[in-house]
């Protein structure tokens, strides 16, 4: 995904690669356009790590555009407060966020939840939700320093 911006207008240029059942790889290009703050499904976590949730009231919402596949969706991120999340033997204080996606005014997927550590590192600790492909769970398992 490559982005360009002109004022409040955002364009996303995406090359998509799909492996077919026979092993061949097909490529398709998509250009998407949106007005206002726009992210993709990965960069949304980079953006959320910059938000000062400590100054937000529980229930506050952030509204963004998200480039998702071949379409532009609206993403509503609701701040649900601080919770203690335990993964394996480590407990984390984390900001709980709920995601809701809409396309053309209709909810386009089930809500997802994520927890981002409430310390200065702002690590995405946990993600869970239901996608068209099934249930997804992702957990932070540690970090490695690149040398």
ChimeraX commands (.cxc) that place a marker at each C-alpha (Angstrom):
marker #1 position 0.00,0.00,0.00 radius 0.5
marker #1 position 1.35,3.41,-1.00 radius 0.5
marker #1 position -0.37,6.57,0.16 radius 0.5
marker #1 position -0.51,10.04,-1.27 radius 0.5
marker #1 position -2.27,13.03,0.21 radius 0.5
marker #1 position -3.46,16.31,-1.21 radius 0.5
marker #1 position -4.91,18.41,1.60 radius 0.5
marker #1 position -7.61,16.26,3.20 radius 0.5
marker #1 position -7.84,13.87,0.22 radius 0.5
marker #1 position -6.04,10.53,0.62 radius 0.5
marker #1 position -5.33,8.02,-2.14 radius 0.5
marker #1 position -4.10,4.50,-1.57 radius 0.5
marker #1 position -2.40,2.47,-4.26 radius 0.5
marker #1 position -2.43,-1.23,-3.44 radius 0.5
marker #1 position -0.93,-4.20,-5.22 radius 0.5
marker #1 position -2.63,-7.42,-4.17 radius 0.5
marker #1 position -1.11,-10.84,-4.64 radius 0.5
marker #1 position -3.16,-14.03,-4.41 radius 0.5
marker #1 position -1.95,-17.59,-4.66 radius 0.5
marker #1 position -4.44,-19.74,-6.54 radius 0.5
marker #1 position -5.11,-23.38,-5.67 radius 0.5
marker #1 position -2.89,-24.45,-8.57 radius 0.5
marker #1 position 0.03,-22.50,-7.08 radius 0.5
marker #1 position -0.01,-19.63,-9.59 radius 0.5
marker #1 position 0.13,-16.12,-8.20 radius 0.5
marker #1 position -2.14,-13.44,-9.58 radius 0.5
marker #1 position -1.62,-9.71,-9.10 radius 0.5
marker #1 position -4.19,-6.94,-9.15 radius 0.5
marker #1 position -3.88,-3.22,-8.53 radius 0.5
marker #1 position -6.44,-1.12,-6.73 radius 0.5
marker #1 position -6.64,2.62,-6.19 radius 0.5
marker #1 position -8.80,3.83,-3.30 radius 0.5
marker #1 position -9.78,7.38,-2.31 radius 0.5
marker #1 position -11.02,8.89,0.95 radius 0.5
marker #1 position -11.43,12.24,2.64 radius 0.5
marker #1 position -9.91,12.67,6.12 radius 0.5
marker #1 position -7.81,10.49,8.40 radius 0.5
marker #1 position -7.21,7.21,6.58 radius 0.5
marker #1 position -5.32,4.06,7.54 radius 0.5
marker #1 position -5.04,0.45,6.46 radius 0.5
marker #1 position -5.48,-2.56,8.74 radius 0.5
marker #1 position -1.83,-2.54,9.83 radius 0.5
marker #1 position -1.19,1.19,10.13 radius 0.5
marker #1 position -4.28,1.61,12.33 radius 0.5
marker #1 position -2.19,0.12,15.16 radius 0.5
marker #1 position 0.63,2.59,14.57 radius 0.5
marker #1 position -1.93,5.40,14.71 radius 0.5
marker #1 position -3.66,4.10,17.83 radius 0.5
marker #1 position -0.34,3.90,19.65 radius 0.5
marker #1 position -0.14,7.73,19.39 radius 0.5
marker #1 position -3.51,8.45,21.06 radius 0.5
marker #1 position -3.52,9.75,24.64 radius 0.5
marker #1 position -6.20,7.42,26.03 radius 0.5
marker #1 position -5.51,8.55,29.61 radius 0.5
marker #1 position -7.18,11.88,28.71 radius 0.5
marker #1 position -10.21,10.20,27.09 radius 0.5
marker #1 position -13.50,9.34,28.76 radius 0.5
marker #1 position -14.67,5.75,28.62 radius 0.5
marker #1 position -17.01,5.45,25.64 radius 0.5
marker #1 position -15.21,8.13,23.59 radius 0.5
marker #1 position -14.89,7.35,19.90 radius 0.5
marker #1 position -12.43,7.99,17.10 radius 0.5
marker #1 position -13.69,7.83,13.50 radius 0.5
marker #1 position -11.37,6.93,10.60 radius 0.5
marker #1 position -11.43,5.68,7.06 radius 0.5
marker #1 position -9.78,2.32,6.49 radius 0.5
marker #1 position -8.59,0.92,3.18 radius 0.5
marker #1 position -9.69,-2.70,3.35 radius 0.5
marker #1 position -9.18,-4.91,0.35 radius 0.5
marker #1 position -10.85,-3.24,-2.61 radius 0.5
marker #1 position -13.05,-0.87,-0.62 radius 0.5
marker #1 position -13.01,2.07,1.76 radius 0.5
marker #1 position -14.74,1.38,5.04 radius 0.5
marker #1 position -15.53,3.57,8.01 radius 0.5
marker #1 position -13.88,2.50,11.24 radius 0.5
marker #1 position -15.22,3.49,14.64 radius 0.5
marker #1 position -12.79,2.91,17.50 radius 0.5
marker #1 position -14.37,3.12,20.96 radius 0.5
marker #1 position -12.23,3.50,24.09 radius 0.5
marker #1 position -13.55,1.00,26.68 radius 0.5
marker #1 position -11.22,1.83,29.58 radius 0.5
marker #1 position -8.20,0.21,31.22 radius 0.5
marker #1 position -8.19,-3.51,31.98 radius 0.5
marker #1 position -5.67,-6.01,33.27 radius 0.5
marker #1 position -4.85,-8.56,30.55 radius 0.5
marker #1 position -3.00,-11.75,31.44 radius 0.5
marker #1 position -1.09,-13.53,28.69 radius 0.5
marker #1 position 0.73,-16.64,29.78 radius 0.5
marker #1 position 2.26,-15.59,33.11 radius 0.5
marker #1 position 2.50,-11.84,32.53 radius 0.5
marker #1 position -0.18,-9.33,33.50 radius 0.5
marker #1 position -0.50,-6.07,31.58 radius 0.5
marker #1 position -2.41,-2.88,32.25 radius 0.5
marker #1 position -3.94,-2.17,28.85 radius 0.5
marker #1 position -6.30,0.19,27.07 radius 0.5
marker #1 position -9.28,-1.78,25.74 radius 0.5
marker #1 position -10.53,-0.62,22.34 radius 0.5
marker #1 position -13.46,-1.89,20.27 radius 0.5
marker #1 position -13.51,-1.64,16.47 radius 0.5
marker #1 position -16.67,-1.46,14.36 radius 0.5
marker #1 position -16.52,-1.43,10.55 radius 0.5
marker #1 position -19.18,-0.06,8.20 radius 0.5
marker #1 position -19.40,0.15,4.42 radius 0.5
marker #1 position -22.11,2.22,2.71 radius 0.5
marker #1 position -23.78,2.72,6.10 radius 0.5
marker #1 position -24.07,-1.02,6.85 radius 0.5
marker #1 position -22.00,-2.88,9.41 radius 0.5
marker #1 position -19.52,-4.86,7.31 radius 0.5
marker #1 position -18.09,-7.23,9.95 radius 0.5
marker #1 position -18.47,-8.19,13.57 radius 0.5
marker #1 position -16.80,-5.93,16.10 radius 0.5
marker #1 position -13.22,-6.60,17.08 radius 0.5
marker #1 position -11.42,-5.80,20.32 radius 0.5
marker #1 position -7.81,-4.95,20.95 radius 0.5
marker #1 position -5.78,-4.14,24.03 radius 0.5
marker #1 position -2.78,-1.80,23.89 radius 0.5
marker #1 position -0.39,-1.64,26.84 radius 0.5
marker #1 position -0.96,1.40,29.04 radius 0.5
marker #1 position 2.78,1.97,29.52 radius 0.5
marker #1 position 5.07,4.14,27.39 radius 0.5
marker #1 position 5.66,1.29,24.91 radius 0.5
marker #1 position 2.01,1.11,23.77 radius 0.5
marker #1 position 2.40,-2.50,22.61 radius 0.5
marker #1 position -0.64,-4.13,20.99 radius 0.5
marker #1 position -1.06,-6.98,23.52 radius 0.5
marker #1 position -4.13,-8.79,22.25 radius 0.5
marker #1 position -6.58,-8.75,19.33 radius 0.5
marker #1 position -9.72,-10.80,18.98 radius 0.5
marker #1 position -12.71,-10.79,16.71 radius 0.5
marker #1 position -14.72,-12.61,14.11 radius 0.5
marker #1 position -13.86,-12.27,10.42 radius 0.5
marker #1 position -15.44,-13.78,7.33 radius 0.5
marker #1 position -12.74,-16.47,7.52 radius 0.5
marker #1 position -13.50,-17.30,11.15 radius 0.5
marker #1 position -12.45,-16.25,14.62 radius 0.5
marker #1 position -9.11,-14.48,15.02 radius 0.5
marker #1 position -6.97,-14.26,18.16 radius 0.5
marker #1 position -3.54,-12.62,18.20 radius 0.5
marker #1 position -1.32,-12.23,21.26 radius 0.5
marker #1 position 1.93,-10.42,21.94 radius 0.5
marker #1 position 4.56,-13.07,22.69 radius 0.5
marker #1 position 7.66,-10.92,23.07 radius 0.5
marker #1 position 10.03,-8.63,21.24 radius 0.5
marker #1 position 13.39,-9.11,19.63 radius 0.5
marker #1 position 15.84,-6.30,19.05 radius 0.5
marker #1 position 17.16,-6.03,15.50 radius 0.5
marker #1 position 20.90,-5.62,15.41 radius 0.5
marker link #1:1,2 radius 0.2
marker link #1:2,3 radius 0.2
marker link #1:3,4 radius 0.2
marker link #1:4,5 radius 0.2
marker link #1:5,6 radius 0.2
marker link #1:6,7 radius 0.2
marker link #1:7,8 radius 0.2
marker link #1:8,9 radius 0.2
marker link #1:9,10 radius 0.2
marker link #1:10,11 radius 0.2
marker link #1:11,12 radius 0.2
marker link #1:12,13 radius 0.2
marker link #1:13,14 radius 0.2
marker link #1:14,15 radius 0.2
marker link #1:15,16 radius 0.2
marker link #1:16,17 radius 0.2
marker link #1:17,18 radius 0.2
marker link #1:18,19 radius 0.2
marker link #1:19,20 radius 0.2
marker link #1:20,21 radius 0.2
marker link #1:21,22 radius 0.2
marker link #1:22,23 radius 0.2
marker link #1:23,24 radius 0.2
marker link #1:24,25 radius 0.2
marker link #1:25,26 radius 0.2
marker link #1:26,27 radius 0.2
marker link #1:27,28 radius 0.2
marker link #1:28,29 radius 0.2
marker link #1:29,30 radius 0.2
marker link #1:30,31 radius 0.2
marker link #1:31,32 radius 0.2
marker link #1:32,33 radius 0.2
marker link #1:33,34 radius 0.2
marker link #1:34,35 radius 0.2
marker link #1:35,36 radius 0.2
marker link #1:36,37 radius 0.2
marker link #1:37,38 radius 0.2
marker link #1:38,39 radius 0.2
marker link #1:39,40 radius 0.2
marker link #1:40,41 radius 0.2
marker link #1:41,42 radius 0.2
marker link #1:42,43 radius 0.2
marker link #1:43,44 radius 0.2
marker link #1:44,45 radius 0.2
marker link #1:45,46 radius 0.2
marker link #1:46,47 radius 0.2
marker link #1:47,48 radius 0.2
marker link #1:48,49 radius 0.2
marker link #1:49,50 radius 0.2
marker link #1:50,51 radius 0.2
marker link #1:51,52 radius 0.2
marker link #1:52,53 radius 0.2
marker link #1:53,54 radius 0.2
marker link #1:54,55 radius 0.2
marker link #1:55,56 radius 0.2
marker link #1:56,57 radius 0.2
marker link #1:57,58 radius 0.2
marker link #1:58,59 radius 0.2
marker link #1:59,60 radius 0.2
marker link #1:60,61 radius 0.2
marker link #1:61,62 radius 0.2
marker link #1:62,63 radius 0.2
marker link #1:63,64 radius 0.2
marker link #1:64,65 radius 0.2
marker link #1:65,66 radius 0.2
marker link #1:66,67 radius 0.2
marker link #1:67,68 radius 0.2
marker link #1:68,69 radius 0.2
marker link #1:69,70 radius 0.2
marker link #1:70,71 radius 0.2
marker link #1:71,72 radius 0.2
marker link #1:72,73 radius 0.2
marker link #1:73,74 radius 0.2
marker link #1:74,75 radius 0.2
marker link #1:75,76 radius 0.2
marker link #1:76,77 radius 0.2
marker link #1:77,78 radius 0.2
marker link #1:78,79 radius 0.2
marker link #1:79,80 radius 0.2
marker link #1:80,81 radius 0.2
marker link #1:81,82 radius 0.2
marker link #1:82,83 radius 0.2
marker link #1:83,84 radius 0.2
marker link #1:84,85 radius 0.2
marker link #1:85,86 radius 0.2
marker link #1:86,87 radius 0.2
marker link #1:87,88 radius 0.2
marker link #1:88,89 radius 0.2
marker link #1:89,90 radius 0.2
marker link #1:90,91 radius 0.2
marker link #1:91,92 radius 0.2
marker link #1:92,93 radius 0.2
marker link #1:93,94 radius 0.2
marker link #1:94,95 radius 0.2
marker link #1:95,96 radius 0.2
marker link #1:96,97 radius 0.2
marker link #1:97,98 radius 0.2
marker link #1:98,99 radius 0.2
marker link #1:99,100 radius 0.2
marker link #1:100,101 radius 0.2
marker link #1:101,102 radius 0.2
marker link #1:102,103 radius 0.2
marker link #1:103,104 radius 0.2
marker link #1:104,105 radius 0.2
marker link #1:105,106 radius 0.2
marker link #1:106,107 radius 0.2
marker link #1:107,108 radius 0.2
marker link #1:108,109 radius 0.2
marker link #1:109,110 radius 0.2
marker link #1:110,111 radius 0.2
marker link #1:111,112 radius 0.2
marker link #1:112,113 radius 0.2
marker link #1:113,114 radius 0.2
marker link #1:114,115 radius 0.2
marker link #1:115,116 radius 0.2
marker link #1:116,117 radius 0.2
marker link #1:117,118 radius 0.2
marker link #1:118,119 radius 0.2
marker link #1:119,120 radius 0.2
marker link #1:120,121 radius 0.2
marker link #1:121,122 radius 0.2
marker link #1:122,123 radius 0.2
marker link #1:123,124 radius 0.2
marker link #1:124,125 radius 0.2
marker link #1:125,126 radius 0.2
marker link #1:126,127 radius 0.2
marker link #1:127,128 radius 0.2
marker link #1:128,129 radius 0.2
marker link #1:129,130 radius 0.2
marker link #1:130,131 radius 0.2
marker link #1:131,132 radius 0.2
marker link #1:132,133 radius 0.2
marker link #1:133,134 radius 0.2
marker link #1:134,135 radius 0.2
marker link #1:135,136 radius 0.2
marker link #1:136,137 radius 0.2
marker link #1:137,138 radius 0.2
marker link #1:138,139 radius 0.2
marker link #1:139,140 radius 0.2
marker link #1:140,141 radius 0.2
marker link #1:141,142 radius 0.2
marker link #1:142,143 radius 0.2
marker link #1:143,144 radius 0.2
marker link #1:144,145 radius 0.2
marker link #1:145,146 radius 0.2
marker link #1:146,147 radius 0.2
view
